[in-house]
Amino acid sequence: MTTSPATTTSPAESSRSAARFIDVHILQTLPFSNVNRDDLGSPKTVTFGGAVRTRVSSQAWKRPTRLAVEERTGEEAKRTRRLPLQVAKDLIGRGWPEDLAELAGVQVIKSTDSKLDLENNATTASLLLLPDHAAGALADLAEKHREALEKALGTKAAGKGLLPKDAVHEILRSRNGSIALFGRMLAEIPGAGVDGAVQVAHAFTTHSTSVQADFFTAVDDVDQWATDAGSAHMNTGEYSSGVFYRYATLDLQDLARNVDDVMFARQLAEAFLIEFIQSMPSAKKNSTAPHSIPDLVHIAVRSDRPVSLAAAFEQPVRAQTDGWAVPSRVALEGYATKVTQLLGASGLVHHAHAGMDDDAREGLGAKAESYPALVAEALAAAWPREAGEVTTP
């Protein structure tokens, strides 16, 4: 009787099979626009490689991504200081007297063993990020303890905690898919903080830029010729344009810690990748309509560490006869090739790209036919299917 030799796996192959990070690199051309303003209304900037670039902050691109992810998954999170008012409004809608409902709203904060401060007995001093069902759950808790609240109304007892602390804490610690992806800073409630699985870099232009001023006027439509034939309003707006490098990474281990269900974790990863590619900050959208799509998306699934390719543009790209977009794609491919050479390929589980170029850019892996196909290939590499099951990264 003969036996087949045991199958062995090399250390390199073993490393390649353990997906840990999904890196997303995007080159996107924005026309004349100002999608993220500073406190003076000018486009944000950064000096990099000795050159001034236009910058879009990570939070400006993360918020539309988060909202789109929530719409896709059906799990919303609300960032607010008005939780007491939310609870009171919910209870008033259930027929509670206004003063009793307001007391219940205050009690969801006063009953916690925390450093959450209340301002004017209406809003919290800190922003809270909670699942959209949290206010309703707290209102339900108040319903169960309505008698105690009624007895305390108008007395000194109203200043003490009247709701069960542990039950309130459990609701304030609750999370959903959006919070699992993007995290939550809530140090005031023990155990409520969540380390997000997503990290997003500030986007910046691959080349130097300068602010472009736009002088504009507005005309008074009512009896405009009666007293003054001139403009009713004059002002100047500031804008820029260019090719932006965008980068984000998704930590699959952090996501698995935040989400127990493997299939839901994969669904969240898919939603994030698709919506990060498609999202666009909304500032000045009515006056510039800057709704471009990425020129190039490169996704790398890694087992070792996340790798930004921002340094590909430390030397500013110079526009040739074909503009900045093509030289930017060339620079990204060249730098990615060098990174793979220096780090070795053992940590690279999968990499591929899709974009405007007809030919493949071999330094960025295989060429996918579309951005959805590119995302699907990355997810298949991160969560390989064995016997019809999705395995945990």
The 8 nearest C-alpha neighbors of each residue, nearest first, counted from 0:
[[1, 2, 3, 4, 5, 6, 7, 8],
 [2, 0, 3, 4, 5, 6, 7, 8],
 [1, 3, 4, 0, 5, 6, 7, 8],
 [2, 4, 5, 1, 6, 0, 7, 8],
 [5, 3, 6, 2, 7, 1, 8, 0],
 [6, 4, 7, 3, 2, 8, 1, 9],
 [5, 7, 4, 8, 3, 9, 2, 12],
 [8, 6, 5, 9, 4, 10, 12, 13],
 [9, 7, 12, 13, 10, 6, 11, 14],
 [8, 10, 12, 11, 13, 7, 14, 15],
 [11, 9, 13, 12, 14, 8, 345, 15],
 [10, 12, 14, 345, 9, 13, 15, 346],
 [13, 11, 15, 9, 14, 10, 8, 16],
 [12, 14, 10, 16, 11, 15, 9, 8],
 [15, 13, 11, 12, 16, 17, 10, 346],
 [14, 16, 348, 12, 13, 17, 346, 345],
 [15, 17, 13, 14, 18, 12, 348, 302],
 [18, 16, 302, 14, 15, 19, 392, 13],
 [19, 17, 302, 381, 301, 392, 16, 20],
 [18, 20, 302, 251, 301, 250, 252, 17],
 [21, 19, 250, 301, 249, 300, 251, 305],
 [20, 22, 300, 249, 248, 299, 301, 23],
 [21, 23, 248, 299, 298, 247, 20, 300],
 [24, 22, 298, 247, 246, 297, 248, 25],
 [25, 23, 246, 297, 296, 245, 298, 22],
 [26, 24, 296, 245, 244, 295, 27, 246],
 [25, 27, 244, 295, 243, 294, 293, 245],
 [28, 26, 293, 243, 294, 242, 25, 29],
 [29, 27, 242, 241, 243, 30, 293, 294],
 [28, 30, 241, 240, 289, 242, 291, 27],
 [29, 31, 240, 32, 289, 28, 241, 239],
 [32, 30, 240, 239, 238, 29, 287, 33],
 [33, 31, 238, 287, 239, 30, 34, 289],
 [32, 34, 238, 42, 35, 283, 239, 36],
 [33, 35, 282, 280, 281, 32, 283, 36],
 [36, 34, 33, 55, 282, 42, 43, 59],
 [37, 35, 42, 40, 41, 43, 33, 34],
 [36, 38, 40, 39, 43, 41, 42, 35],
 [39, 37, 40, 36, 41, 43, 42, 35],
 [40, 38, 37, 41, 36, 42, 43, 237],
 [39, 41, 36, 37, 38, 42, 237, 236],
 [42, 40, 36, 237, 37, 39, 43, 238],
 [43, 41, 36, 33, 35, 238, 37, 44],
 [42, 44, 54, 37, 36, 53, 41, 55],
 [45, 43, 53, 54, 52, 42, 51, 46],
 [46, 44, 52, 51, 54, 47, 53, 43],
 [45, 47, 51, 50, 49, 52, 48, 44],
 [48, 46, 49, 50, 45, 313, 51, 52],
 [47, 49, 313, 50, 314, 46, 315, 312],
 [48, 50, 47, 46, 51, 314, 313, 315],
 [49, 51, 46, 207, 48, 47, 52, 315],
 [52, 50, 46, 207, 45, 208, 47, 44],
 [51, 53, 207, 208, 45, 44, 204, 46],
 [52, 54, 44, 204, 203, 43, 208, 45],
 [55, 53, 203, 44, 43, 202, 45, 52],
 [54, 56, 202, 35, 201, 203, 43, 57],
 [57, 55, 201, 59, 58, 54, 202, 60],
 [56, 58, 201, 200, 60, 59, 199, 61],
 [57, 59, 61, 60, 56, 62, 199, 201],
 [60, 58, 56, 57, 61, 62, 280, 35],
 [61, 59, 57, 58, 280, 62, 63, 64],
 [60, 62, 58, 64, 59, 63, 57, 65],
 [61, 63, 65, 64, 60, 59, 58, 66],
 [64, 62, 66, 65, 61, 60, 278, 67],
 [63, 65, 61, 67, 62, 275, 66, 274],
 [66, 64, 68, 62, 67, 63, 61, 69],
 [65, 67, 69, 63, 68, 64, 62, 70],
 [66, 68, 70, 64, 69, 65, 63, 71],
 [69, 67, 65, 71, 70, 66, 270, 271],
 [70, 68, 75, 66, 74, 72, 67, 71],
 [69, 71, 67, 73, 68, 72, 66, 74],
 [70, 72, 68, 69, 73, 67, 270, 74],
 [73, 71, 69, 74, 70, 68, 270, 267],
 [72, 74, 70, 69, 71, 75, 68, 176],
 [75, 73, 69, 72, 176, 175, 177, 76],
 [76, 74, 69, 131, 130, 73, 77, 177],
 [75, 77, 130, 131, 129, 177, 128, 78],
 [76, 78, 129, 128, 131, 130, 79, 75],
 [79, 77, 128, 127, 126, 129, 76, 80],
 [78, 80, 126, 127, 81, 77, 128, 82],
 [79, 81, 126, 123, 122, 82, 127, 125],
 [80, 82, 122, 84, 79, 83, 85, 123],
 [81, 83, 85, 84, 80, 86, 79, 134],
 [84, 82, 104, 86, 105, 85, 81, 121],
 [83, 85, 87, 81, 82, 86, 88, 121],
 [86, 84, 82, 88, 83, 87, 134, 81],
 [85, 87, 104, 89, 83, 134, 84, 88],
 [86, 88, 100, 101, 84, 104, 90, 89],
 [89, 87, 91, 85, 90, 86, 84, 92],
 [90, 88, 86, 92, 87, 91, 85, 93],
 [89, 91, 93, 87, 92, 88, 95, 100],
 [92, 90, 95, 94, 88, 93, 89, 97],
 [91, 93, 89, 90, 94, 88, 95, 87],
 [92, 94, 90, 91, 95, 89, 88, 96],
 [95, 93, 91, 92, 96, 90, 97, 89],
 [94, 96, 91, 90, 93, 100, 97, 99],
 [97, 95, 99, 98, 100, 91, 94, 90],
 [96, 98, 100, 99, 101, 91, 95, 87],
 [99, 97, 101, 100, 96, 102, 152, 95],
 [98, 100, 102, 101, 96, 97, 103, 95],
 [101, 99, 87, 103, 97, 102, 98, 90],
 [100, 102, 104, 87, 98, 103, 99, 97],
 [103, 101, 99, 105, 104, 100, 106, 98],
 [104, 102, 106, 100, 101, 105, 141, 99],
 [105, 103, 83, 101, 87, 86, 102, 106],
 [104, 106, 102, 83, 103, 107, 108, 120],
 [105, 107, 109, 103, 108, 104, 110, 102],
 [108, 106, 105, 104, 110, 109, 103, 167],
 [107, 109, 106, 110, 111, 105, 115, 83],
 [110, 108, 106, 160, 111, 107, 105, 159],
 [111, 109, 160, 108, 164, 106, 162, 107],
 [112, 110, 164, 113, 109, 108, 168, 167],
 [111, 113, 110, 164, 114, 188, 109, 168],
 [112, 114, 187, 111, 188, 115, 189, 108],
 [113, 115, 187, 116, 112, 188, 111, 186],
 [114, 116, 113, 187, 123, 117, 108, 124],
 [117, 115, 124, 123, 114, 118, 125, 108],
 [116, 118, 123, 120, 122, 124, 119, 121],
 [117, 119, 122, 120, 123, 121, 124, 116],
 [120, 118, 121, 117, 122, 123, 116, 105],
 [121, 119, 118, 117, 105, 122, 83, 123],
 [120, 122, 119, 83, 118, 84, 117, 81],
 [123, 121, 81, 80, 118, 117, 120, 83],
 [124, 122, 117, 80, 125, 116, 118, 81],
 [123, 125, 116, 117, 118, 122, 80, 126],
 [126, 124, 123, 80, 127, 115, 116, 79],
 [125, 127, 80, 79, 78, 128, 124, 123],
 [126, 128, 79, 78, 80, 129, 125, 185],
 [129, 127, 78, 77, 76, 183, 79, 126],
 [128, 130, 76, 77, 131, 127, 133, 78],
 [131, 129, 76, 132, 133, 174, 75, 175],
 [130, 132, 76, 133, 75, 77, 129, 134],
 [131, 133, 130, 135, 134, 136, 129, 76],
 [134, 132, 136, 135, 130, 131, 137, 170],
 [135, 133, 137, 86, 136, 132, 85, 138],
 [134, 136, 138, 132, 137, 133, 139, 86],
 [137, 135, 139, 133, 138, 134, 132, 140],
 [136, 138, 140, 134, 139, 135, 133, 141],
 [137, 139, 135, 141, 140, 136, 86, 134],
 [140, 138, 136, 142, 137, 141, 135, 143],
 [141, 139, 137, 143, 138, 142, 136, 144],
 [140, 142, 138, 144, 143, 139, 145, 103],
 [143, 141, 139, 145, 140, 144, 138, 90],
 [144, 142, 140, 141, 145, 139, 146, 138],
 [145, 143, 141, 142, 146, 147, 148, 140],
 [146, 144, 148, 142, 147, 143, 141, 149],
 [145, 147, 149, 148, 144, 150, 143, 142],
 [148, 146, 150, 149, 145, 144, 151, 161],
 [147, 149, 145, 151, 146, 150, 152, 144],
 [150, 148, 146, 152, 151, 147, 145, 99],
 [149, 151, 147, 148, 152, 146, 154, 153],
 [152, 150, 157, 148, 156, 154, 149, 153],
 [151, 153, 149, 154, 150, 157, 148, 99],
 [152, 154, 151, 157, 155, 156, 150, 149],
 [155, 153, 156, 151, 152, 157, 150, 158],
 [156, 154, 157, 158, 153, 151, 159, 152],
 [155, 157, 151, 154, 158, 159, 152, 161],
 [158, 156, 151, 155, 159, 154, 152, 153],
 [157, 159, 156, 155, 160, 109, 154, 106],
 [160, 158, 156, 157, 161, 109, 110, 155],
 [159, 161, 110, 109, 162, 106, 158, 111],
 [160, 162, 110, 159, 106, 163, 148, 147],
 [161, 163, 110, 160, 164, 106, 144, 107],
 [164, 162, 166, 165, 167, 161, 110, 160],
 [163, 165, 167, 111, 110, 166, 168, 162],
 [166, 164, 168, 167, 163, 169, 111, 170],
 [165, 167, 169, 168, 164, 163, 170, 140],
 [168, 166, 164, 170, 169, 165, 171, 163],
 [169, 167, 171, 165, 170, 166, 172, 164],
 [168, 170, 166, 172, 167, 171, 165, 173],
 [171, 169, 173, 167, 172, 168, 133, 166],
 [170, 172, 168, 173, 169, 167, 191, 129],
 [173, 171, 191, 169, 170, 168, 174, 190],
 [174, 172, 170, 171, 169, 130, 175, 129],
 [175, 173, 178, 130, 172, 129, 179, 176],
 [174, 176, 178, 177, 130, 179, 74, 173],
 [177, 175, 179, 178, 180, 74, 267, 174],
 [176, 178, 180, 179, 175, 181, 69, 76],
 [179, 177, 182, 181, 180, 175, 176, 174],
 [178, 180, 176, 257, 177, 182, 195, 181],
 [181, 179, 196, 195, 177, 178, 197, 182],
 [180, 182, 195, 178, 197, 179, 177, 196],
 [195, 183, 181, 193, 178, 194, 179, 180],
 [182, 184, 193, 192, 185, 178, 128, 194],
 [183, 185, 192, 186, 193, 182, 191, 194],
 [186, 184, 192, 187, 191, 183, 188, 127],
 [185, 187, 188, 192, 184, 189, 191, 190],
 [186, 188, 114, 113, 185, 115, 189, 191],
 [187, 189, 191, 113, 186, 185, 190, 168],
 [190, 188, 191, 187, 186, 113, 192, 185],
 [189, 191, 192, 188, 172, 186, 193, 185],
 [192, 190, 172, 188, 189, 185, 193, 171],
 [193, 191, 185, 184, 183, 190, 186, 194],
 [192, 194, 183, 182, 195, 191, 184, 179],
 [195, 193, 182, 196, 183, 192, 253, 179],
 [182, 194, 196, 181, 180, 197, 179, 193],
 [195, 197, 180, 250, 253, 254, 249, 181],
 [198, 196, 249, 195, 181, 180, 248, 250],
 [197, 199, 248, 247, 249, 200, 196, 195],
 [200, 198, 247, 57, 246, 197, 248, 201],
 [201, 199, 57, 246, 247, 202, 198, 245],
 [200, 202, 57, 56, 55, 203, 54, 199],
 [201, 203, 245, 55, 244, 54, 243, 200],
 [204, 202, 54, 243, 53, 244, 52, 55],
 [203, 205, 243, 242, 206, 52, 53, 241],
 [204, 206, 312, 316, 243, 315, 242, 244],
 [207, 205, 315, 316, 204, 52, 208, 317],
 [206, 208, 52, 51, 50, 315, 204, 209],
 [209, 207, 52, 53, 51, 206, 210, 239],
 [208, 210, 211, 239, 207, 51, 52, 53],
 [209, 211, 239, 238, 237, 212, 208, 42],
 [210, 212, 238, 237, 239, 209, 213, 236],
 [213, 211, 237, 236, 238, 235, 214, 210],
 [212, 214, 236, 235, 237, 215, 211, 238],
 [215, 213, 235, 234, 236, 212, 216, 233],
 [216, 214, 234, 233, 235, 213, 217, 236],
 [217, 215, 233, 232, 230, 234, 218, 214],
 [216, 218, 232, 230, 231, 233, 219, 215],
 [219, 217, 230, 231, 220, 216, 232, 223],
 [218, 220, 231, 223, 221, 217, 230, 222],
 [219, 221, 223, 218, 222, 217, 231, 224],
 [220, 222, 223, 219, 224, 225, 218, 231],
 [223, 221, 225, 224, 220, 219, 226, 227],
 [222, 224, 221, 219, 225, 220, 228, 227],
 [223, 225, 228, 222, 227, 226, 221, 229],
 [226, 224, 222, 223, 227, 228, 221, 219],
 [225, 227, 224, 228, 223, 222, 229, 221],
 [228, 226, 229, 224, 225, 223, 230, 231],
 [227, 229, 224, 223, 226, 230, 225, 218],
 [230, 228, 227, 231, 218, 223, 224, 219],
 [231, 229, 218, 232, 217, 216, 233, 228],
 [230, 232, 218, 219, 217, 229, 233, 216],
 [233, 231, 217, 230, 216, 234, 218, 219],
 [234, 232, 216, 215, 217, 230, 231, 235],
 [233, 235, 215, 214, 216, 236, 232, 213],
 [236, 234, 214, 213, 215, 212, 237, 233],
 [235, 237, 213, 212, 214, 238, 234, 40],
 [238, 236, 212, 41, 211, 213, 210, 235],
 [237, 239, 33, 211, 32, 210, 42, 31],
 [240, 238, 210, 31, 211, 32, 33, 209],
 [241, 239, 31, 30, 29, 32, 238, 242],
 [240, 242, 29, 28, 204, 243, 30, 239],
 [241, 243, 28, 204, 27, 205, 324, 29],
 [244, 242, 204, 203, 27, 26, 205, 28],
 [243, 245, 26, 202, 203, 25, 204, 205],
 [246, 244, 202, 25, 24, 243, 26, 200],
 [247, 245, 24, 200, 23, 199, 25, 244],
 [248, 246, 199, 23, 198, 200, 22, 249],
 [247, 249, 22, 198, 21, 197, 23, 250],
 [248, 250, 197, 21, 20, 196, 251, 198],
 [251, 249, 20, 196, 253, 252, 19, 254],
 [250, 252, 254, 19, 253, 20, 249, 255],
 [253, 251, 255, 254, 250, 19, 256, 392],
 [254, 252, 196, 256, 250, 255, 251, 257],
 [253, 255, 251, 257, 196, 252, 256, 258],
 [256, 254, 252, 258, 253, 257, 251, 259],
 [257, 255, 253, 254, 258, 252, 259, 251],
 [256, 258, 254, 179, 255, 253, 259, 193],
 [259, 257, 255, 260, 256, 254, 264, 179],
 [260, 258, 261, 255, 257, 256, 264, 263],
 [259, 261, 263, 262, 258, 264, 255, 265],
 [262, 260, 264, 263, 391, 265, 259, 389],
 [261, 263, 265, 264, 260, 266, 389, 267],
 [262, 264, 266, 260, 265, 261, 267, 258],
 [265, 263, 261, 267, 266, 262, 258, 260],
 [264, 266, 268, 262, 263, 267, 269, 261],
 [267, 265, 263, 269, 264, 268, 270, 262],
 [268, 266, 270, 264, 265, 269, 271, 263],
 [267, 269, 265, 271, 266, 270, 272, 264],
 [268, 270, 266, 272, 267, 271, 273, 265],
 [271, 269, 267, 273, 268, 68, 272, 274],
 [270, 272, 268, 274, 269, 273, 275, 68],
 [273, 271, 269, 275, 274, 270, 268, 276],
 [274, 272, 276, 270, 271, 275, 269, 277],
 [273, 275, 277, 271, 276, 64, 278, 272],
 [276, 274, 272, 278, 64, 277, 273, 271],
 [275, 277, 274, 273, 278, 272, 293, 25],
 [276, 278, 274, 275, 273, 279, 292, 293],
 [279, 277, 275, 64, 274, 276, 63, 280],
 [278, 280, 281, 60, 63, 277, 290, 64],
 [281, 279, 60, 34, 59, 282, 63, 278],
 [280, 282, 284, 34, 279, 283, 63, 35],
 [281, 283, 34, 284, 35, 280, 33, 36],
 [284, 282, 286, 285, 33, 287, 34, 281],
 [283, 285, 288, 287, 281, 282, 286, 289],
 [286, 284, 283, 287, 288, 282, 281, 289],
 [285, 287, 284, 283, 288, 32, 289, 282],
 [286, 288, 284, 289, 32, 285, 283, 31],
 [289, 287, 284, 290, 285, 286, 283, 32],
 [290, 288, 287, 291, 30, 32, 29, 284],
 [291, 289, 288, 292, 279, 29, 284, 30],
 [290, 292, 289, 29, 293, 28, 27, 30],
 [291, 293, 294, 27, 290, 277, 28, 276],
 [292, 294, 27, 295, 26, 25, 296, 291],
 [295, 293, 27, 354, 355, 26, 292, 28],
 [294, 296, 354, 26, 293, 25, 353, 355],
 [297, 295, 25, 353, 352, 24, 354, 298],
 [296, 298, 352, 24, 351, 23, 25, 363],
 [299, 297, 23, 22, 350, 351, 352, 24],
 [298, 300, 350, 22, 349, 21, 301, 351],
 [301, 299, 21, 349, 348, 20, 350, 347],
 [300, 302, 347, 20, 348, 346, 18, 303],
 [301, 303, 18, 19, 346, 17, 15, 14],
 [302, 304, 346, 301, 19, 305, 20, 347],
 [305, 303, 302, 306, 301, 20, 19, 346],
 [304, 306, 20, 22, 248, 307, 301, 303],
 [307, 305, 304, 308, 22, 248, 301, 338],
 [306, 308, 309, 305, 246, 310, 22, 24],
 [309, 307, 310, 311, 306, 335, 334, 331],
 [308, 310, 311, 307, 312, 244, 313, 246],
 [309, 311, 313, 312, 308, 307, 334, 314],
 [312, 310, 309, 334, 308, 331, 313, 330],
 [311, 313, 314, 310, 205, 315, 309, 316],
 [314, 312, 48, 310, 311, 315, 47, 309],
 [313, 315, 312, 48, 316, 311, 310, 206],
 [316, 314, 206, 312, 205, 313, 207, 317],
 [315, 317, 206, 205, 327, 314, 318, 312],
 [318, 316, 315, 319, 323, 206, 326, 322],
 [317, 319, 322, 323, 316, 320, 321, 326],
 [318, 320, 322, 321, 317, 323, 326, 325],
 [319, 321, 322, 318, 323, 325, 317, 326],
 [320, 322, 319, 325, 323, 318, 324, 326],
 [321, 323, 318, 319, 320, 324, 325, 326],
 [324, 322, 318, 326, 325, 327, 242, 317],
 [323, 325, 327, 326, 322, 242, 328, 28],
 [324, 326, 328, 327, 323, 329, 321, 322],
 [327, 325, 329, 328, 323, 324, 330, 316],
 [328, 326, 330, 324, 325, 329, 323, 331],
 [329, 327, 331, 325, 330, 326, 332, 324],
 [328, 330, 326, 332, 327, 331, 333, 325],
 [331, 329, 327, 333, 328, 332, 311, 326],
 [332, 330, 328, 334, 333, 329, 311, 335],
 [333, 331, 335, 329, 362, 330, 334, 363],
 [332, 334, 330, 336, 331, 335, 329, 337],
 [333, 335, 337, 331, 336, 311, 332, 330],
 [336, 334, 338, 332, 337, 333, 331, 339],
 [335, 337, 362, 333, 339, 334, 338, 332],
 [336, 338, 340, 334, 335, 339, 341, 333],
 [339, 337, 335, 341, 340, 336, 342, 334],
 [340, 338, 343, 336, 342, 337, 341, 344],
 [339, 341, 337, 343, 338, 342, 336, 344],
 [342, 340, 338, 339, 343, 337, 336, 344],
 [343, 341, 339, 340, 338, 344, 346, 345],
 [344, 342, 340, 339, 341, 345, 346, 338],
 [343, 345, 347, 346, 339, 342, 340, 348],
 [346, 344, 11, 347, 343, 15, 14, 12],
 [347, 345, 302, 303, 301, 344, 15, 348],
 [346, 348, 301, 344, 345, 349, 15, 300],
 [347, 349, 15, 301, 300, 346, 16, 302],
 [350, 348, 300, 347, 299, 380, 377, 351],
 [349, 351, 299, 364, 298, 300, 363, 348],
 [350, 352, 364, 365, 363, 298, 366, 297],
 [351, 353, 297, 366, 296, 367, 363, 298],
 [354, 352, 367, 366, 296, 295, 369, 370],
 [355, 353, 295, 294, 356, 296, 352, 293],
 [354, 356, 294, 295, 357, 353, 293, 358],
 [357, 355, 358, 354, 359, 353, 360, 295],
 [356, 358, 355, 359, 354, 360, 366, 353],
 [359, 357, 356, 360, 366, 355, 361, 354],
 [360, 358, 366, 361, 357, 365, 356, 364],
 [359, 361, 362, 363, 358, 332, 364, 366],
 [360, 362, 364, 363, 359, 365, 332, 366],
 [361, 363, 336, 332, 360, 364, 335, 333],
 [364, 362, 361, 351, 360, 332, 352, 350],
 [365, 363, 351, 350, 361, 362, 352, 366],
 [364, 366, 351, 352, 367, 361, 363, 359],
 [365, 367, 352, 359, 353, 351, 364, 368],
 [368, 366, 353, 373, 369, 352, 372, 365],
 [367, 369, 353, 372, 366, 370, 373, 354],
 [370, 368, 372, 371, 367, 353, 373, 354],
 [369, 371, 373, 372, 353, 374, 368, 367],
 [372, 370, 374, 373, 369, 375, 273, 368],
 [373, 371, 375, 369, 370, 374, 367, 376],
 [374, 372, 370, 376, 371, 367, 375, 369],
 [373, 375, 377, 371, 372, 376, 378, 370],
 [374, 376, 372, 378, 377, 373, 379, 371],
 [377, 375, 379, 373, 374, 378, 372, 380],
 [378, 376, 380, 374, 379, 375, 381, 373],
 [379, 377, 381, 375, 380, 376, 382, 374],
 [380, 378, 376, 382, 383, 377, 381, 375],
 [379, 381, 377, 378, 383, 382, 376, 349],
 [382, 380, 378, 18, 379, 383, 377, 392],
 [381, 383, 379, 380, 390, 378, 389, 392],
 [384, 382, 379, 380, 381, 389, 385, 390],
 [383, 385, 389, 388, 387, 382, 386, 390],
 [386, 384, 387, 388, 383, 389, 390, 382],
 [387, 385, 388, 384, 389, 383, 390, 382],
 [386, 388, 385, 384, 389, 383, 390, 382],
 [389, 387, 384, 385, 386, 390, 383, 382],
 [388, 390, 384, 382, 383, 391, 385, 387],
 [391, 389, 382, 388, 392, 383, 384, 261],
 [390, 392, 261, 389, 382, 255, 252, 381],
 [391, 18, 382, 17, 390, 251, 19, 381]]
